[in-house]
Amino acid sequence: MTGIKFPELEQLERIIEQFGDRAKIEVIERIQYQDQEFPIHCITLGSTRPDAPALAFFGGVHGLEKIGSEVILSYMETISQLLDWDQEFLSRLEKSRLVFVPIVNPVGVYLGTRCNGNGVDLMRNSPVEGVGSTRIYSGHRITPRLPWYRGDQANMEKEAQALCRIVDQHLFNSPLSIALDLHSGFGIQDRLWFPYASRLTPFAFLAETMALKERFDRCYRHHIYRIEPTSLEYTINGDLWDYLFDDFIRRFEAERLFLPLTLEMGSWLWLRKSPMHLFSRHGLFHPLLPHRQQRIFRRHFMLFDFLHRSLLYPEQWTQLKPRQKAAYEKKAMSLWYE
């Protein structure tokens, strides 16, 4: 069994070298595909204290949407340089933990496919059943030859299990954590989605999410994101973040706060500017022109920085008094569900 290289993996290995002993590097799974071996890396920076707030970045769950992996890798390159001189950033890391899994589905990124090597859509792979999710794109078990195939009902794919282990180890053990999963390919506007994707039910931390949204709106009045529950656009079967969030609530209830977010980059805007890219395999999900790629690499660093700082200073959005919580929940229900 031999290892195989592709540009995103080679870039990740260079960044790991730049981090040196300042980061903890784990290969959390090795995926076999046609006599080749593909590693899934997890890189952690910062505090190892279990009570440290944690922010995790995941990319490449859908291999065809490799721009998510590339944005994370670009951010990691920036951090590798900040570690050399930025005392304020180093101070942040003493009190928090950053986790990176930039290539969750290495076979998919290598092949340029949405699915993994078994033809399974990892974001339809959990046992969660969607409410009213009857369209084929919601996830099905007909055949792996069709897109959005959910896989075996009894066992999740190795890549999905690896993601779940990292969340359980690095995020669930923290009293306050945020996961950000990067995707592309829906609409012409960048969206920040939160649970649920499987049903219209408001999730447990709705008030805190609204408080965080209002903080973001105040600080960055002209930001580019539409913030909403995934179910406002569609509902699906097998969503991994719904599965993990429900598991978190069953185990910890109100003891801790875990906020899984999905950044859905609106790649249809890139197509509107370059319609011929529709005929490229990556064109619908990935910016093909170099200047556009560079713009996307820069575009989301403000959001990453905001989320990191919000974990370090969480009082105004996590420690809500009963009257505040009720007011935020009322706003959220009016904005997103009524």
C-alpha positions in Angstrom: 0.0 0.0 0.0 1.5 3.3 -1.1 0.7 6.9 -0.2 -0.4 9.3 -2.9 0.1 13.0 -3.3 -2.1 15.7 -4.8 -1.8 19.5 -4.6 -3.9 20.1 -1.5 -2.2 17.3 0.5 1.2 18.6 -0.6 0.3 22.1 0.6 -0.9 20.7 3.9 2.4 18.8 4.4 4.4 22.0 3.8 2.3 23.9 6.3 2.8 21.1 8.9 6.5 21.5 8.4 6.2 25.3 9.0 4.3 24.7 12.2 7.0 22.3 13.5 6.6 21.5 17.2 4.2 24.4 17.7 1.3 22.2 16.6 0.1 18.7 17.4 -0.2 16.6 14.2 -2.3 13.5 14.1 -3.2 11.2 11.2 -6.7 10.3 12.4 -7.5 7.8 9.6 -6.0 6.2 6.6 -8.3 5.6 3.6 -7.5 2.9 1.2 -8.5 3.3 -2.5 -7.3 1.2 -5.4 -4.0 0.2 -3.7 -3.3 3.7 -2.6 -3.5 5.2 0.9 -4.9 8.6 1.7 -4.3 10.1 5.2 -6.7 12.4 7.0 -4.8 14.9 9.1 -5.9 16.7 12.2 -3.8 19.7 13.3 -4.3 21.4 16.7 -2.9 24.6 18.1 -3.1 26.3 21.4 -4.2 25.2 24.9 -4.5 21.6 25.8 -6.7 22.4 28.8 -10.1 20.6 28.6 -11.9 23.8 29.7 -10.3 25.9 26.9 -12.8 27.1 24.3 -12.3 25.4 20.9 -12.8 26.5 17.3 -12.5 23.8 14.6 -12.4 24.1 10.8 -13.4 21.2 8.5 -13.1 21.2 4.7 -13.3 18.9 1.7 -16.2 16.8 3.0 -17.4 17.0 -0.6 -14.2 16.5 -2.7 -15.6 18.5 -5.6 -15.9 21.5 -3.4 -12.2 21.7 -2.7 -12.3 25.5 -2.4 -13.3 24.8 1.3 -10.0 22.9 1.8 -8.0 25.6 0.1 -9.5 28.4 2.1 -8.6 26.6 5.3 -5.1 25.9 4.1 -4.6 29.5 3.2 -5.7 30.5 6.7 -3.3 27.9 8.2 -0.5 29.5 6.2 -1.3 32.9 7.6 -1.3 31.5 11.1 2.1 29.8 10.6 3.5 33.2 9.9 1.7 34.9 12.8 3.2 32.4 15.2 6.6 33.9 14.5 5.9 37.4 15.8 2.2 38.2 16.8 2.2 38.2 20.6 -1.5 39.0 20.7 -2.3 35.9 18.7 0.0 33.8 20.8 -1.8 35.1 23.9 -5.1 34.0 22.3 -3.8 30.5 21.8 -2.8 30.3 25.5 -6.5 30.5 26.3 -8.1 28.7 23.4 -7.7 25.8 21.0 -7.8 25.8 17.2 -8.4 22.5 15.3 -8.0 21.9 11.6 -9.2 19.0 9.5 -8.8 20.6 6.0 -9.2 17.5 3.9 -11.9 15.3 5.4 -12.5 13.4 2.2 -9.0 13.0 0.6 -10.1 10.5 -2.1 -12.9 12.8 -3.2 -10.5 15.8 -3.4 -8.0 13.7 -5.3 -10.7 12.4 -7.8 -12.6 15.7 -8.0 -15.9 14.0 -6.8 -18.5 14.9 -4.4 -18.6 11.5 -2.9 -15.8 9.4 -1.3 -14.1 6.4 -2.9 -17.2 4.2 -2.1 -19.6 6.5 -3.9 -21.0 7.8 -0.6 -22.0 11.4 0.1 -20.5 11.9 3.6 -22.9 14.7 4.4 -25.8 12.3 3.9 -24.1 9.4 5.7 -25.4 9.6 9.3 -28.5 7.7 10.5 -30.5 10.9 10.9 -33.8 10.8 8.9 -35.0 14.1 7.6 -38.6 15.2 8.0 -40.2 15.7 4.6 -36.8 15.0 2.8 -38.1 13.0 -0.2 -36.2 14.5 -3.1 -33.2 12.6 -4.4 -30.8 15.3 -3.4 -32.0 14.9 0.2 -30.1 11.6 0.3 -31.1 8.1 -0.8 -29.9 4.5 -0.7 -30.8 3.5 -4.2 -27.3 3.1 -5.7 -23.8 4.7 -5.4 -24.0 5.4 -9.1 -26.3 8.3 -8.3 -25.2 11.4 -6.5 -26.3 12.0 -2.8 -26.0 8.3 -2.0 -26.2 7.7 1.8 -24.3 4.5 2.1 -24.8 1.5 4.4 -27.5 2.2 7.0 -25.7 0.2 9.7 -22.2 1.7 9.4 -21.0 5.2 8.6 -18.0 5.6 6.3 -14.5 5.9 7.8 -14.2 9.5 6.9 -17.5 10.4 8.7 -16.5 8.4 11.7 -13.1 10.2 11.8 -14.8 13.6 11.8 -17.1 12.5 14.6 -14.1 11.3 16.7 -12.4 14.7 16.3 -15.6 16.6 17.3 -16.1 14.3 20.3 -12.5 14.6 21.4 -11.7 18.3 20.8 -15.1 20.1 20.9 -17.5 18.1 23.1 -14.9 18.1 25.9 -14.9 21.9 25.9 -17.5 24.0 27.7 -17.7 26.2 24.7 -17.0 25.3 21.1 -17.7 26.2 17.5 -17.3 24.0 14.4 -17.1 25.6 10.9 -17.5 23.3 7.9 -16.7 24.9 4.6 -18.7 24.0 1.4 -19.5 25.7 -1.9 -22.1 25.5 -4.7 -25.4 26.9 -3.4 -26.7 30.2 -4.7 -25.0 33.6 -5.3 -24.6 34.6 -1.7 -22.4 33.2 1.0 -24.4 31.7 3.8 -23.7 30.7 7.4 -26.0 27.8 8.3 -26.8 26.3 11.7 -28.9 23.3 12.7 -31.1 21.8 11.8 -30.7 20.5 8.2 -33.0 17.6 8.8 -36.1 19.4 10.1 -37.6 22.8 10.7 -37.4 22.4 14.5 -35.5 25.3 16.2 -32.4 24.0 17.8 -31.3 24.2 21.5 -29.0 27.3 21.2 -31.3 29.5 19.1 -31.1 32.4 21.5 -27.3 32.3 21.7 -27.0 32.1 17.9 -29.2 35.2 17.5 -27.1 37.0 20.1 -24.0 36.1 18.2 -25.5 37.1 14.9 -26.5 40.5 16.3 -22.9 41.0 17.6 -21.5 40.2 14.2 -24.0 42.5 12.5 -23.1 45.4 14.8 -19.3 44.9 14.4 -19.4 44.3 10.6 -22.4 46.1 9.3 -21.6 45.4 5.7 -20.6 41.7 6.0 -21.5 39.4 3.1 -23.2 36.5 5.0 -26.8 35.4 5.1 -27.2 33.7 8.5 -30.0 31.2 8.8 -30.9 27.6 9.7 -30.1 25.1 6.8 -33.7 24.0 6.8 -34.8 27.4 5.6 -33.4 26.4 2.2 -33.9 22.6 2.1 -34.1 19.6 4.4 -31.9 16.5 4.0 -31.3 13.0 5.4 -28.1 12.0 7.1 -26.7 15.3 8.0 -23.5 14.8 10.1 -23.9 18.0 12.1 -27.5 17.2 13.0 -26.3 13.8 14.2 -23.4 15.3 16.2 -25.5 18.1 17.7 -28.3 15.7 18.8 -25.6 13.4 20.4 -24.2 16.5 22.2 -27.6 17.5 23.6 -28.3 13.9 24.8 -25.0 13.7 26.6 -24.5 17.2 28.0 -27.9 19.1 27.9 -27.3 22.6 29.2 -23.9 22.0 30.7 -21.9 23.1 27.7 -22.5 25.0 24.4 -21.6 23.6 21.0 -22.4 25.5 17.8 -21.9 23.7 14.5 -21.9 26.2 11.6 -21.6 25.5 7.8 -20.1 28.2 5.6 -21.8 27.6 2.2 -19.9 29.8 -0.3 -22.2 31.0 -3.1 -20.3 29.7 -6.1 -23.1 30.5 -8.6 -21.9 34.1 -8.4 -18.6 33.0 -10.0 -20.6 31.3 -12.8 -22.6 34.4 -13.4 -19.3 36.2 -14.1 -17.8 33.3 -16.2 -20.7 31.2 -17.5 -18.5 29.0 -19.6 -17.0 27.5 -16.4 -20.3 25.6 -16.1 -18.8 23.1 -18.6 -15.8 22.5 -16.4 -15.9 19.7 -13.8 -15.0 22.0 -11.0 -16.5 25.2 -12.4 -19.8 24.9 -10.6 -18.1 24.6 -7.2 -14.7 26.1 -7.5 -13.4 29.5 -8.7 -11.2 28.7 -11.7 -9.5 32.0 -12.4 -6.5 32.8 -10.2 -7.6 36.3 -9.1 -11.0 34.9 -8.1 -9.4 32.2 -6.0 -7.2 34.7 -4.3 -10.2 36.9 -3.5 -12.0 33.9 -1.9 -8.9 33.1 0.1 -9.0 36.6 1.6 -12.8 36.9 1.9 -13.5 34.9 5.0 -10.6 35.6 7.3 -12.6 38.3 9.1 -15.3 35.7 10.0 -12.6 33.3 11.3 -11.1 36.0 13.5 -14.5 37.1 14.8 -15.5 33.5 15.8 -12.1 33.0 17.5 -12.5 36.3 19.5 -16.1 35.5 20.3 -15.0 32.3 22.0 -12.5 34.2 24.1 -15.1 36.9 25.2 -18.4 35.0 25.2 -20.3 36.6 28.1 -22.6 38.8 26.1 -23.8 35.9 23.8 -23.6 32.8 26.0 -24.5 34.0 29.5 -28.0 35.3 28.8 -30.4 36.1 31.6 -33.9 34.5 31.3 -35.5 37.7 30.0 -32.7 38.3 27.5 -32.9 34.6 26.3 -36.6 34.9 25.8 -36.2 38.1 23.8 -33.6 36.6 21.5 -35.6 33.5 21.0 -38.6 35.6 20.0 -36.5 37.6 17.5 -35.1 34.3 16.1 -38.5 32.7 15.7 -39.8 35.8 13.9 -36.8 36.1 11.6 -36.3 32.4 10.7 -39.4 30.3 11.5 -42.6 32.4 11.2 
